[in-house]
Amino acid sequence: MLQVRKSDERGLANHGWLKSRHTFSFGSYYDEEHVGFGPLLVINEDRVAPGQGFGTHGHRDMEIISYVLDGALEHKDSMGNGSVLHYGDVQRMSAGTGVRHSEFNHSKTEGVHFLQIWIQPGQTGIEPGYEEKHFTPDSKTGQLRLIASSDGRDGSVLIHQDAAIYATILNGADAVTHALAAGRTAYVHVIRGSVTVNGTALAGGDALKLTNESAVTLGQAEAAEVLVLDLPY
């Protein structure tokens, strides 16, 4: 079964310094039809004005993945980590028993554009953790590159849930297929460009839920960058 989530149907928050699109219910945006998909609870597409950001705040028992699209995202946390992330960088923060952090646009002149993904962990009360890795465009072009997994395989960041996140860049004749094991679902989020997924045409910001499917097939792409999330029911 396929269920499309169109870009302009997502929740919209405009705080001046922050413009955000919410794929699932978040903050003041609530839609009973979109309150997560299995352990996937949040995909926020955030655009932060120069020099602005999220002040220090806390999280518990959540796997938080940041995927930078444009600009420079500055991160600091109570574990002592501090860094500036750019395009191709993927950050994983396991909130566990509790962590406080801030996220700011590092630039005073340019905006920053990134995705923030929240996944419910398989167990609560773990020790907080942090990790970041860089994935080049070449590693994603014409193929599915594993960027997050439950065991950190193939150089991916480690998340505490039986889930896997793949990134790909496709264009023209490029096509990729990801097999889904029994009892698995998939969530496909189109970052930019256009692509056809299991026969369904999608554009930037669109997404597709796949249940009771044996595979995810992407093709007929035009300058597309896409995330494929392999999830448990």
Residue frames as a rotation matrix with the C-alpha (Angstrom) as fourth column:
MET 1
0.581 0.814 0.000 0.00
0.814 -0.581 0.000 0.00
0.000 0.000 -1.000 0.00
LEU 2
-0.566 -0.750 0.341 1.22
0.767 -0.631 -0.115 3.46
0.302 0.197 0.933 -0.91
GLN 3
0.590 0.719 -0.368 0.22
0.799 -0.586 0.134 6.70
-0.119 -0.373 -0.920 0.79
VAL 4
-0.146 -0.636 0.758 1.45
0.716 -0.597 -0.362 10.05
0.682 0.490 0.543 -0.53
ARG 5
0.379 0.152 -0.913 2.24
0.762 -0.612 0.214 13.00
-0.526 -0.776 -0.347 1.74
LYS 6
0.442 -0.155 0.884 2.39
0.722 -0.524 -0.453 16.14
0.533 0.838 -0.119 -0.42
SER 7
-0.558 -0.827 -0.070 4.83
0.731 -0.450 -0.512 18.88
0.393 -0.337 0.856 0.44
ASP 8
-0.721 0.259 0.642 2.27
-0.246 -0.963 0.112 21.68
0.647 -0.077 0.758 0.71
GLU 9
0.418 0.876 -0.242 0.07
-0.063 0.293 0.954 19.59
0.906 -0.383 0.178 3.02
ARG 10
-0.227 -0.594 -0.772 2.73
0.790 0.352 -0.503 19.54
0.570 -0.724 0.389 5.73
GLY 11
0.669 0.396 -0.629 2.40
0.721 -0.554 0.417 21.70
-0.183 -0.732 -0.656 8.81
LEU 12
0.085 -0.601 0.795 3.87
0.558 -0.632 -0.538 25.19
0.826 0.489 0.281 8.48
ALA 13
0.594 -0.005 -0.804 5.52
0.727 -0.424 0.540 27.24
-0.344 -0.906 -0.248 11.21
ASN 14
0.115 -0.541 0.833 6.82
0.613 -0.622 -0.488 30.74
0.782 0.567 0.260 10.48
HIS 15
0.584 0.011 -0.812 8.50
0.778 -0.294 0.556 32.46
-0.232 -0.956 -0.180 13.40
GLY 16
0.939 -0.283 -0.198 10.36
-0.323 -0.921 -0.218 35.01
-0.120 0.269 -0.956 11.32
TRP 17
0.030 -0.998 0.058 13.82
-0.960 -0.013 0.280 33.72
-0.279 -0.064 -0.958 12.19
LEU 18
-0.808 -0.215 0.548 12.62
-0.158 0.976 0.151 30.13
-0.568 0.035 -0.823 11.59
LYS 19
0.094 0.817 -0.569 10.51
-0.995 0.051 -0.091 28.72
-0.046 0.574 0.818 8.78
SER 20
-0.804 -0.385 0.452 9.70
-0.450 0.892 -0.041 25.06
-0.388 -0.236 -0.891 9.23
ARG 21
0.026 0.776 -0.630 7.66
-0.846 0.353 0.400 22.39
0.533 0.523 0.666 7.49
HIS 22
-0.469 -0.099 0.878 6.44
-0.741 0.585 -0.330 19.55
-0.481 -0.805 -0.348 9.72
THR 23
-0.663 0.203 -0.720 5.82
-0.428 0.687 0.587 16.16
0.614 0.698 -0.368 8.09
PHE 24
-0.238 0.550 -0.800 4.27
0.686 0.679 0.263 14.88
0.688 -0.486 -0.539 11.32
SER 25
0.777 0.605 0.176 2.44
0.265 -0.566 0.781 16.53
0.572 -0.560 -0.600 14.21
PHE 26
-0.228 -0.906 -0.356 4.89
0.909 -0.066 -0.412 18.77
0.350 -0.417 0.839 16.06
GLY 27
-0.974 -0.179 -0.135 4.60
0.221 -0.877 -0.427 21.71
-0.042 -0.446 0.894 18.44
SER 28
-0.489 0.829 -0.273 1.41
-0.405 -0.492 -0.770 23.64
-0.773 -0.267 0.576 17.75
TYR 29
-0.275 0.366 -0.889 0.75
-0.927 0.145 0.347 21.65
0.256 0.919 0.300 14.56
TYR 30
-0.616 0.132 0.777 -1.46
-0.304 0.870 -0.388 18.60
-0.727 -0.475 -0.496 15.06
ASP 31
-0.062 0.589 -0.806 -2.98
-0.965 0.172 0.199 16.30
0.256 0.790 0.557 12.46
GLU 32
0.233 0.214 0.949 -4.41
-0.689 0.725 0.006 13.03
-0.687 -0.654 0.317 13.73
GLU 33
0.992 0.124 0.009 -3.66
-0.076 0.657 -0.750 11.44
-0.099 0.744 0.661 10.34
HIS 34
0.432 -0.901 0.040 0.04
0.165 0.035 -0.986 12.27
0.887 0.432 0.164 10.68
VAL 35
0.776 -0.154 0.611 1.40
-0.625 -0.310 0.716 11.54
0.080 -0.938 -0.337 14.14
GLY 36
-0.196 -0.910 0.366 4.38
-0.792 0.367 0.488 9.46
-0.578 -0.194 -0.792 13.13
PHE 37
0.605 0.252 -0.755 5.03
-0.682 0.655 -0.327 6.28
0.412 0.713 0.568 11.18
GLY 38
0.552 -0.407 -0.728 6.19
0.536 0.842 -0.063 3.43
0.638 -0.355 0.683 13.39
PRO 39
0.280 -0.512 -0.812 9.17
0.891 -0.176 0.418 4.72
-0.357 -0.840 0.408 15.39
LEU 40
-0.678 -0.465 0.569 9.61
0.669 -0.710 0.217 7.66
0.303 0.528 0.793 12.99
LEU 41
0.047 0.718 -0.695 8.07
0.918 -0.305 -0.252 10.62
-0.393 -0.626 -0.674 14.85
VAL 42
0.579 0.089 -0.811 9.47
0.021 -0.995 -0.093 13.79
-0.815 0.037 -0.578 13.27
ILE 43
-0.225 -0.685 0.693 10.79
0.969 -0.080 0.236 15.07
-0.106 0.724 0.682 9.96
ASN 44
0.661 0.366 -0.655 11.12
0.356 -0.921 -0.155 18.84
-0.660 -0.131 -0.740 10.17
GLU 45
0.076 -0.605 0.793 12.51
0.950 -0.198 -0.243 20.83
0.304 0.771 0.559 7.26
ASP 46
0.589 0.092 -0.803 13.98
0.602 -0.713 0.360 23.91
-0.539 -0.695 -0.475 8.92
ARG 47
0.107 -0.554 0.826 15.30
0.709 -0.540 -0.454 27.15
0.697 0.634 0.335 7.46
VAL 48
0.486 -0.039 -0.873 17.02
0.798 -0.388 0.462 29.40
-0.357 -0.921 -0.158 10.00
ALA 49
0.938 -0.067 0.340 17.88
0.103 -0.882 -0.459 33.05
0.331 0.466 -0.821 9.39
PRO 50
0.068 -0.995 0.070 21.50
0.275 -0.049 -0.960 34.26
0.959 0.085 0.271 9.66
GLY 51
-0.698 -0.550 0.459 22.81
-0.263 -0.400 -0.878 34.40
0.666 -0.733 0.135 13.21
GLN 52
0.033 0.813 0.581 19.61
-0.982 -0.082 0.171 32.92
0.187 -0.576 0.796 14.66
GLY 53
-0.535 -0.224 -0.815 18.79
-0.253 0.962 -0.098 29.55
0.806 0.154 -0.571 16.15
PHE 54
0.587 0.711 -0.387 17.39
0.061 0.437 0.897 27.32
0.807 -0.550 0.213 18.85
GLY 55
0.043 -0.549 0.835 18.62
-0.876 -0.423 -0.233 28.26
0.481 -0.721 -0.499 22.32
THR 56
-0.864 -0.490 -0.113 19.66
-0.370 0.772 -0.516 25.64
0.340 -0.404 -0.849 24.85
HIS 57
0.204 0.950 0.235 16.86
-0.972 0.169 0.160 23.14
0.112 -0.261 0.959 25.47
GLY 58
-0.537 -0.447 0.716 16.53
-0.670 0.741 -0.039 19.55
-0.513 -0.500 -0.697 26.61
HIS 59
0.186 0.545 -0.817 15.59
-0.803 0.564 0.193 16.14
0.566 0.620 0.543 25.16
ARG 60
-0.328 -0.255 0.910 15.15
-0.720 0.691 -0.066 12.65
-0.611 -0.677 -0.410 26.60
ASP 61
-0.294 0.231 0.928 14.83
0.167 0.968 -0.188 9.19
-0.941 0.100 -0.323 25.07
MET 62
0.854 0.499 -0.150 15.01
-0.059 -0.194 -0.979 10.21
-0.517 0.845 -0.136 21.41
GLU 63
-0.161 -0.846 0.508 17.35
0.756 0.225 0.615 9.53
-0.634 0.483 0.604 18.49
ILE 64
0.713 0.373 -0.593 17.81
0.042 -0.867 -0.496 12.89
-0.700 0.329 -0.634 16.73
ILE 65
-0.111 -0.707 0.699 19.40
0.857 0.288 0.427 12.97
-0.503 0.646 0.574 13.27
SER 66
0.473 0.179 -0.863 20.31
-0.157 -0.947 -0.282 16.22
-0.867 0.269 -0.419 11.50
TYR 67
0.022 -0.375 0.927 20.93
0.910 0.392 0.137 16.25
-0.415 0.840 0.349 7.73
VAL 68
-0.058 -0.130 -0.990 22.32
0.027 -0.991 0.129 19.56
-0.998 -0.020 0.061 6.50
LEU 69
0.509 0.360 0.782 21.23
0.774 0.207 -0.599 20.69
-0.377 0.910 -0.173 3.02
ASP 70
0.251 -0.439 0.863 22.72
0.532 -0.683 -0.501 24.18
0.809 0.584 0.062 2.71
GLY 71
0.525 -0.087 0.847 24.65
-0.478 -0.853 0.209 26.56
0.704 -0.515 -0.489 4.94
ALA 72
-0.535 -0.789 -0.303 26.36
-0.013 0.366 -0.931 25.96
0.845 -0.493 -0.206 8.27
LEU 73
0.626 0.780 0.008 24.65
-0.134 0.097 0.986 24.56
0.768 -0.618 0.166 11.38
GLU 74
-0.467 -0.808 0.360 26.39
-0.474 -0.115 -0.873 25.14
0.747 -0.578 -0.329 14.71
HIS 75
0.575 0.629 -0.524 25.80
0.034 0.621 0.783 22.61
0.818 -0.468 0.336 17.49
LYS 76
-0.604 -0.683 0.410 26.73
-0.513 -0.060 -0.856 22.63
0.610 -0.728 -0.314 21.20
ASP 77
0.430 0.798 -0.423 25.55
-0.133 0.519 0.844 20.21
0.893 -0.307 0.329 23.88
SER 78
0.636 -0.060 0.769 25.86
-0.764 -0.184 0.618 19.29
0.104 -0.981 -0.163 27.55
MET 79
0.912 -0.379 0.155 28.06
0.351 0.919 0.182 16.31
-0.212 -0.111 0.971 26.66
GLY 80
0.207 -0.872 -0.443 30.79
0.034 -0.446 0.894 18.75
-0.978 -0.201 -0.063 25.67
ASN 81
-0.191 -0.231 0.954 30.37
0.909 0.325 0.261 18.44
-0.370 0.917 0.148 21.91
GLY 82
0.372 0.293 -0.881 30.62
-0.080 -0.935 -0.345 21.46
-0.925 0.199 -0.325 19.65
SER 83
-0.558 -0.537 0.633 30.83
0.572 0.305 0.762 21.55
-0.602 0.787 0.137 15.87
VAL 84
-0.122 0.496 -0.860 29.71
-0.642 -0.700 -0.312 23.27
-0.756 0.514 0.404 12.68
LEU 85
-0.212 0.172 0.962 27.94
0.451 0.891 -0.060 21.02
-0.867 0.421 -0.266 10.17
HIS 86
-0.441 0.026 -0.897 27.77
-0.710 -0.622 0.331 21.56
-0.549 0.783 0.293 6.40
TYR 87
0.533 0.672 -0.513 26.18
-0.845 0.395 -0.360 19.82
-0.039 0.626 0.779 3.42
GLY 88
0.166 -0.414 -0.895 26.95
-0.349 0.824 -0.446 16.12
0.922 0.386 -0.008 3.50
ASP 89
-0.857 -0.455 0.242 27.33
-0.358 0.187 -0.915 16.03
0.371 -0.871 -0.323 7.27
VAL 90
0.239 0.892 -0.383 24.99
-0.070 0.409 0.910 13.79
0.969 -0.190 0.160 9.25
GLN 91
-0.685 -0.411 0.601 24.71
-0.571 -0.209 -0.794 14.21
0.452 -0.887 -0.091 13.01
ARG 92
0.143 0.713 -0.686 23.23
0.215 0.654 0.725 11.73
0.966 -0.251 -0.060 15.47
MET 93
-0.670 -0.263 0.694 22.42
-0.596 -0.367 -0.714 12.65
0.443 -0.892 0.089 19.04
SER 94
-0.160 0.578 -0.800 21.00
0.461 0.761 0.457 10.01
0.873 -0.296 -0.388 21.37
ALA 95
0.010 0.221 0.975 19.21
-0.558 -0.808 0.189 11.93
0.830 -0.546 0.115 24.11
GLY 96
-0.375 -0.209 -0.903 18.83
0.380 0.854 -0.355 8.90
0.846 -0.476 -0.241 26.41
THR 97
-0.084 0.304 -0.949 18.59
0.994 0.092 -0.059 9.85
0.069 -0.948 -0.310 30.07
GLY 98
0.808 0.469 -0.356 18.75
0.481 -0.875 -0.059 13.53
-0.339 -0.123 -0.933 29.15
VAL 99
-0.375 -0.898 0.230 20.82
0.902 -0.296 0.314 16.02
-0.214 0.325 0.921 27.18
ARG 100
0.600 0.477 -0.642 20.70
0.296 -0.878 -0.376 19.76
-0.743 0.035 -0.668 26.59
HIS 101
-0.389 -0.735 0.555 21.83
0.828 -0.015 0.561 21.36
-0.404 0.678 0.614 23.36
SER 102
0.264 0.419 -0.869 21.58
-0.135 -0.876 -0.463 24.40
-0.955 0.239 -0.174 21.12
GLU 103
-0.110 -0.236 0.965 21.49
0.919 0.347 0.190 24.74
-0.379 0.908 0.179 17.33
PHE 104
0.343 0.152 -0.927 22.34
0.012 -0.987 -0.157 27.99
-0.939 0.043 -0.340 15.57
ASN 105
0.892 -0.152 0.425 22.97
0.418 -0.073 -0.905 29.27
0.169 0.986 -0.002 12.10
HIS 106
0.212 -0.917 -0.337 26.75
0.833 -0.010 0.553 29.72
-0.511 -0.398 0.762 12.18
SER 107
-0.533 -0.418 0.736 26.66
0.800 -0.532 0.277 32.36
0.276 0.736 0.618 9.43
LYS 108
-0.410 0.352 -0.841 25.75
0.376 -0.775 -0.508 36.01
-0.831 -0.525 0.185 10.00
THR 109
-0.551 0.101 -0.829 24.92
-0.629 -0.703 0.333 36.51
-0.549 0.704 0.450 6.31
GLU 110
-0.603 0.279 -0.747 23.55
-0.567 0.508 0.648 33.25
0.561 0.815 -0.148 4.85
GLY 111
0.365 0.818 0.444 20.62
-0.929 0.287 0.236 31.04
0.066 -0.498 0.865 5.83
VAL 112
-0.843 -0.516 0.153 20.93
-0.525 0.851 -0.021 27.42
-0.119 -0.098 -0.988 6.90
HIS 113
0.228 0.889 -0.397 18.62
-0.944 0.302 0.134 24.69
0.239 0.344 0.908 5.61
PHE 114
-0.830 -0.551 -0.082 18.46
-0.504 0.806 -0.309 21.26
0.237 -0.215 -0.947 7.23
LEU 115
0.231 0.848 -0.477 16.28
-0.320 0.530 0.785 18.29
0.919 -0.029 0.394 8.06
GLN 116
-0.650 -0.340 0.680 15.80
-0.756 0.203 -0.622 17.16
0.073 -0.918 -0.389 11.62
ILE 117
0.035 0.573 -0.819 14.58
-0.373 0.767 0.522 13.59
0.927 0.287 0.241 12.06
TRP 118
-0.345 -0.070 0.936 13.41
-0.934 0.120 -0.336 12.11
-0.089 -0.990 -0.107 15.36
ILE 119
-0.035 0.275 -0.961 13.22
-0.310 0.911 0.272 8.34
0.950 0.307 0.054 15.84
GLN 120
0.638 0.332 0.695 11.91
-0.760 0.122 0.639 6.69
0.128 -0.935 0.330 18.99
PRO 121
-0.443 -0.893 -0.084 14.66
-0.859 0.449 -0.247 4.46
0.258 -0.037 -0.965 20.45
GLY 122
-0.007 0.387 -0.922 14.19
-0.156 0.911 0.383 0.75
0.988 0.147 0.054 21.01
GLN 123
0.152 0.064 -0.986 14.97
0.910 0.380 0.165 1.18
0.385 -0.923 0.000 24.70
THR 124
0.717 0.166 0.677 14.75
-0.037 -0.961 0.275 4.08
0.696 -0.222 -0.683 27.11
GLY 125
0.948 -0.269 0.173 17.20
-0.224 -0.174 0.959 5.30
-0.228 -0.947 -0.225 29.71
ILE 126
0.576 -0.797 0.180 20.38
0.793 0.493 -0.359 4.74
0.197 0.349 0.916 27.70
GLU 127
-0.017 -0.686 -0.728 23.50
0.592 -0.593 0.545 6.85
-0.806 -0.422 0.416 28.17
PRO 128
0.822 0.322 -0.470 23.39
-0.121 -0.708 -0.696 9.97
-0.557 0.629 -0.542 25.97
GLY 129
-0.053 -0.861 0.505 25.66
0.619 0.369 0.694 9.84
-0.784 0.349 0.513 22.92
TYR 130
0.618 0.146 -0.772 26.80
-0.368 -0.814 -0.449 11.89
-0.694 0.562 -0.450 19.95
GLU 131
-0.198 -0.672 0.714 28.25
0.561 0.519 0.645 11.17
-0.804 0.528 0.274 16.52
GLU 132
0.614 0.382 -0.691 28.73
-0.387 -0.617 -0.685 12.93
-0.688 0.688 -0.231 13.20
LYS 133
-0.220 -0.656 0.722 29.97
0.504 0.557 0.660 11.72
-0.836 0.509 0.208 9.83
HIS 134
-0.118 0.089 -0.989 30.40
-0.668 -0.744 0.013 13.16
-0.735 0.662 0.147 6.35
PHE 135
0.046 0.215 0.976 28.97
0.551 0.809 -0.204 11.55
-0.833 0.547 -0.081 3.22
THR 136
-0.740 -0.447 -0.503 30.22
-0.135 -0.634 0.762 12.87
-0.659 0.632 0.409 -0.12
PRO 137
0.184 0.807 -0.561 27.89
-0.817 -0.191 -0.543 13.44
-0.546 0.559 0.625 -3.08
ASP 138
-0.307 -0.378 -0.873 29.79
-0.851 0.519 0.075 10.74
0.425 0.766 -0.482 -5.01
SER 139
-0.985 -0.112 0.132 28.97
-0.165 0.837 -0.522 8.17
-0.052 -0.536 -0.843 -2.34
LYS 140
-0.341 0.937 0.081 25.24
0.001 0.086 -0.996 8.83
-0.940 -0.339 -0.031 -2.85
THR 141
-0.149 0.281 -0.948 25.09
-0.878 -0.478 -0.004 9.40
-0.454 0.832 0.318 -6.62
GLY 142
-0.048 0.243 -0.969 23.29
-0.824 0.539 0.175 6.64
0.565 0.806 0.174 -8.49
GLN 143
-0.374 -0.105 -0.922 23.20
0.276 0.936 -0.219 4.41
0.885 -0.336 -0.321 -5.42
LEU 144
0.768 0.618 0.170 21.71
-0.059 -0.196 0.979 4.09
0.638 -0.762 -0.115 -1.96
ARG 145
-0.393 -0.918 0.055 24.20
-0.050 -0.038 -0.998 5.12
0.918 -0.395 -0.031 0.70
LEU 146
0.424 0.484 -0.766 23.51
0.715 0.340 0.611 3.88
0.556 -0.806 -0.203 4.23
ILE 147
-0.194 -0.478 0.856 23.86
-0.122 -0.855 -0.505 6.88
0.973 -0.203 0.108 6.54
ALA 148
-0.355 0.114 0.928 22.26
-0.932 -0.125 -0.341 5.58
0.077 -0.986 0.150 9.78
SER 149
0.061 0.343 -0.937 21.70
-0.255 0.913 0.318 2.08
0.965 0.220 0.143 11.14
SER 150
0.880 0.390 0.271 21.20
-0.368 0.197 0.909 0.06
0.301 -0.899 0.317 14.30
ASP 151
0.769 -0.639 -0.002 24.78
0.534 0.641 0.552 -1.30
-0.351 -0.426 0.834 14.19
GLY 152
0.518 -0.573 -0.635 26.74
-0.394 -0.819 0.418 1.51
-0.759 0.034 -0.650 12.53
ARG 153
0.183 -0.462 0.868 27.65
0.610 0.746 0.268 -0.72
-0.771 0.480 0.418 9.60
ASP 154
0.185 -0.197 0.963 29.29
0.970 -0.123 -0.212 0.55
0.160 0.973 0.168 6.43
GLY 155
-0.770 -0.632 0.083 30.42
0.605 -0.766 -0.218 3.73
0.202 -0.117 0.972 8.14
SER 156
0.025 0.865 0.500 26.90
0.273 -0.487 0.829 4.89
0.962 0.116 -0.248 9.04
VAL 157
-0.597 -0.097 0.796 26.00
-0.677 -0.470 -0.566 6.67
0.429 -0.877 0.215 12.26
LEU 158
-0.806 0.230 -0.546 24.55
0.381 0.907 -0.179 4.40
0.454 -0.352 -0.818 14.93
ILE 159
-0.345 0.771 0.535 20.93
-0.777 -0.554 0.299 4.78
0.527 -0.312 0.790 16.05
HIS 160
-0.942 -0.020 0.334 19.33
-0.262 0.667 -0.697 2.84
-0.209 -0.744 -0.634 18.91
GLN 161
0.171 0.983 0.067 16.42
-0.591 0.157 -0.791 1.46
-0.788 0.095 0.608 16.92
ASP 162
-0.319 -0.205 0.925 15.95
0.454 0.824 0.339 -1.35
-0.832 0.529 -0.170 14.39
ALA 163
0.831 0.540 -0.133 15.87
0.200 -0.514 -0.834 1.13
-0.519 0.666 -0.535 11.52
ALA 164
-0.279 -0.908 0.312 18.07
0.767 -0.016 0.641 2.18
-0.578 0.418 0.701 8.62
ILE 165
0.671 0.419 -0.612 18.29
0.005 -0.828 -0.560 5.45
-0.742 0.372 -0.558 6.69
TYR 166
-0.132 -0.654 0.745 19.65
0.886 0.259 0.384 5.61
-0.444 0.711 0.546 3.15
ALA 167
0.298 0.163 -0.940 20.43
-0.203 -0.952 -0.230 8.71
-0.933 0.260 -0.251 1.06
THR 168
-0.131 -0.341 0.931 20.66
0.839 0.462 0.287 8.86
-0.528 0.819 0.225 -2.71
ILE 169
-0.130 0.035 -0.991 21.20
-0.419 -0.908 0.022 11.40
-0.899 0.418 0.133 -5.49
LEU 170
-0.207 0.183 0.961 19.54
0.673 0.740 0.004 10.44
-0.710 0.648 -0.276 -8.77
ASN 171
-0.042 0.214 -0.976 19.23
-0.549 -0.821 -0.156 11.96
-0.835 0.530 0.152 -12.22
GLY 172
-0.207 -0.033 -0.978 18.18
-0.977 0.067 0.205 10.85
0.059 0.997 -0.046 -15.70
ALA 173
0.206 0.256 -0.944 18.56
-0.474 0.871 0.132 7.11
0.856 0.420 0.301 -16.20
ASP 174
-0.813 -0.532 0.238 19.65
-0.445 0.304 -0.842 6.47
0.376 -0.790 -0.484 -12.60
ALA 175
0.393 0.914 -0.100 17.52
-0.571 0.327 0.753 3.88
0.721 -0.239 0.650 -10.79
VAL 176
-0.785 -0.600 0.156 17.87
-0.484 0.436 -0.759 2.11
0.387 -0.671 -0.632 -7.45
THR 177
0.333 0.866 -0.372 15.91
-0.301 0.472 0.829 -0.59
0.894 -0.164 0.417 -5.62
HIS 178
-0.685 -0.443 0.578 15.86
-0.684 0.118 -0.720 -1.40
0.251 -0.889 -0.384 -1.92
ALA 179
-0.296 0.557 -0.776 14.35
0.121 0.827 0.549 -4.75
0.947 0.069 -0.312 -0.89
LEU 180
-0.180 0.344 0.921 12.07
-0.923 -0.383 -0.037 -4.77
0.340 -0.857 0.387 2.15
ALA 181
-0.931 -0.174 -0.321 12.14
-0.053 0.934 -0.353 -7.79
0.361 -0.312 -0.879 4.42
ALA 182
-0.062 0.944 -0.324 8.95
0.487 0.312 0.815 -9.27
0.871 -0.107 -0.479 5.82
GLY 183
0.420 0.343 -0.840 7.52
0.907 -0.146 0.394 -7.13
0.012 -0.928 -0.373 8.59
ARG 184
-0.572 -0.666 -0.480 9.23
0.618 -0.734 0.282 -3.97
-0.540 -0.135 0.831 7.37
THR 185
0.713 0.692 0.112 7.83
0.629 -0.559 -0.540 -0.69
-0.311 0.456 -0.834 6.09
ALA 186
-0.445 -0.854 0.270 9.49
0.894 -0.411 0.176 2.22
-0.039 0.320 0.947 4.32
TYR 187
0.666 0.518 -0.537 9.18
0.454 -0.852 -0.259 5.97
-0.592 -0.071 -0.803 4.34
VAL 188
-0.186 -0.688 0.702 10.58
0.982 -0.159 0.104 7.91
0.040 0.708 0.705 1.37
HIS 189
0.566 0.282 -0.775 11.21
0.392 -0.919 -0.048 11.65
-0.725 -0.277 -0.631 1.71
VAL 190
0.335 -0.414 0.846 12.17
0.884 -0.171 -0.434 13.66
0.324 0.894 0.309 -1.37
ILE 191
-0.095 -0.477 -0.874 14.59
0.720 -0.639 0.271 16.40
-0.687 -0.604 0.404 -0.35
ARG 192
-0.018 0.059 -0.998 14.70
-0.495 -0.868 -0.042 18.11
-0.869 0.493 0.045 -3.75
GLY 193
-0.858 -0.247 -0.450 14.17
-0.507 0.263 0.821 17.47
-0.084 0.933 -0.351 -7.43
SER 194
0.281 0.959 -0.018 11.66
-0.941 0.272 -0.199 14.93
-0.186 0.073 0.980 -8.68
VAL 195
-0.852 -0.520 -0.062 11.53
-0.524 0.847 0.088 11.13
0.006 0.107 -0.994 -8.75
THR 196
0.227 0.899 -0.376 9.14
-0.756 0.405 0.513 8.25
0.614 0.168 0.772 -9.30
VAL 197
-0.747 -0.415 0.519 8.83
-0.662 0.533 -0.527 5.79
-0.058 -0.737 -0.673 -6.41
ASN 198
-0.759 0.451 0.470 7.00
0.322 0.887 -0.331 2.50
-0.566 -0.099 -0.818 -7.01
GLY 199
-0.456 0.533 0.713 5.21
0.858 0.048 0.512 4.17
0.238 0.845 -0.479 -9.90
THR 200
0.629 0.682 -0.374 4.24
0.768 -0.621 0.158 7.29
-0.125 -0.386 -0.914 -7.93
ALA 201
0.006 -0.611 0.791 5.61
0.604 -0.628 -0.490 10.65
0.797 0.481 0.365 -9.10
LEU 202
0.616 0.105 -0.781 6.98
0.757 -0.352 0.551 12.81
-0.217 -0.930 -0.296 -6.28
ALA 203
0.400 -0.480 0.781 8.54
0.238 -0.768 -0.594 16.29
0.885 0.424 -0.194 -6.12
GLY 204
-0.631 -0.774 0.053 10.72
0.190 -0.221 -0.957 18.06
0.752 -0.594 0.286 -3.56
GLY 205
-0.715 0.321 0.621 9.16
-0.693 -0.438 -0.572 17.95
0.089 -0.839 0.536 -0.08
ASP 206
0.384 0.863 -0.329 6.80
-0.801 0.489 0.346 15.11
0.459 0.130 0.879 -0.99
ALA 207
-0.643 -0.544 0.539 6.92
-0.733 0.641 -0.228 11.78
-0.221 -0.542 -0.811 0.81
LEU 208
0.109 0.640 -0.760 5.57
-0.679 0.607 0.414 8.27
0.726 0.471 0.500 0.43
LYS 209
-0.147 -0.044 0.988 4.59
-0.845 0.524 -0.102 5.69
-0.513 -0.850 -0.115 3.05
LEU 210
-0.138 0.058 -0.989 5.02
-0.715 0.685 0.140 2.09
0.686 0.726 -0.053 1.88
THR 211
-0.269 0.112 0.957 3.38
-0.779 0.558 -0.285 -0.80
-0.566 -0.822 -0.063 3.72
ASN 212
0.369 0.358 0.857 3.04
0.023 0.919 -0.394 -4.42
-0.929 0.165 0.331 2.58
GLU 213
0.841 -0.239 -0.485 5.50
-0.530 -0.185 -0.828 -3.79
0.108 0.953 -0.282 -0.25
SER 214
0.835 -0.541 0.100 8.44
0.510 0.829 0.229 -6.05
-0.206 -0.140 0.968 -1.10
ALA 215
-0.249 -0.953 0.174 10.73
0.957 -0.215 0.192 -3.31
-0.146 0.214 0.966 -2.37
VAL 216
0.542 0.260 -0.799 11.24
0.150 -0.966 -0.212 0.41
-0.827 -0.005 -0.563 -2.86
THR 217
-0.062 -0.528 0.847 12.13
0.963 0.191 0.190 1.33
-0.262 0.828 0.496 -6.45
LEU 218
0.396 0.092 -0.913 13.25
0.093 -0.994 -0.060 4.83
-0.913 -0.062 -0.403 -7.43
GLY 219
-0.431 -0.538 0.724 13.76
0.808 0.128 0.575 6.09
-0.403 0.833 0.380 -10.99
GLN 220
0.159 0.459 0.874 12.79
0.845 -0.521 0.119 8.69
0.510 0.720 -0.471 -13.62
ALA 221
0.369 -0.094 -0.925 14.58
0.778 -0.514 0.362 11.28
-0.509 -0.853 -0.117 -11.54
GLU 222
0.398 -0.300 0.867 15.50
0.492 -0.728 -0.478 14.87
0.774 0.617 -0.142 -12.26
ALA 223
-0.381 -0.691 0.614 18.17
-0.194 -0.590 -0.784 16.34
0.904 -0.418 0.091 -9.97
ALA 224
0.657 0.754 0.013 16.69
-0.250 0.201 0.947 14.35
0.711 -0.626 0.321 -7.06
GLU 225
-0.718 -0.690 0.089 18.07
-0.356 0.254 -0.899 13.87
0.598 -0.678 -0.428 -3.58
VAL 226
0.344 0.922 -0.179 16.07
-0.500 0.341 0.796 11.39
0.795 -0.185 0.578 -1.53
LEU 227
-0.643 -0.412 0.645 16.01
-0.765 0.362 -0.532 9.68
-0.015 -0.836 -0.548 1.86
VAL 228
0.140 0.637 -0.758 14.71
-0.369 0.744 0.557 6.12
0.919 0.202 0.339 2.21
LEU 229
-0.428 -0.195 0.883 13.91
-0.903 0.059 -0.425 4.96
0.030 -0.979 -0.201 5.75
ASP 230
-0.223 0.259 -0.940 13.57
-0.125 0.948 0.291 1.21
0.967 0.183 -0.179 6.34
LEU 231
-0.489 0.172 0.855 11.46
-0.835 -0.377 -0.402 0.78
0.253 -0.910 0.328 9.49
PRO 232
-0.953 0.278 -0.121 9.80
0.302 0.905 -0.300 -1.88
0.026 -0.323 -0.946 11.62
TYR 233
-0.147 0.972 0.185 6.02
0.380 -0.117 0.917 -2.07
0.913 0.205 -0.353 11.76
